[in-house]
Every structure is written in structure tokens, then in C-alpha cells.
């Protein structure tokens, strides 16, 4: 039971991080087209945050 919950949390973290990476790429791409500096920065940081969330999910699965 506990392992099922932990696996669900791991999958949620990995999928959530992937969604953030894709969303950050969309923000960055549209901001580059419009040449908006602050939006490009926001998109890049969203990509970085998504990558960190994915990494945390993977590390969580190796520790537990």
C-alpha cells in the first residue's frame, strides 16, 4: 500500500515536471517571436523548474 502511494507520487512529480518543461518551452518560443525579454526569462526559469521537479522525482525513486 505504501509503495503504491510512493510510486504514484513519483510518477506525479515526473509528469508534472514534464508538463512544466513543455509549458516553459511554449512561453519561451512565443516570447522569442515577440522579442519580449522578461517573458523569455520567465520561460527559461519555468523550464529549469520543471527539470528540477523531474530530477527530484527520479531521485526520490532511487532513494525509496
NORPEVEN-V861291 format. One line per field, one symbol per residue. ss: DSSP state (H for helix, E for strand, - for the rest). Layout:
# NORPEVEN-V861291
ss: ???
This chain:
# NORPEVEN-V861291
ss: -HHHHHHHHHHHHHHHHHHHHHHHHHHHHHHHHH--HHHHHHHHHHHHHHHHHHHHHHHHHHH-
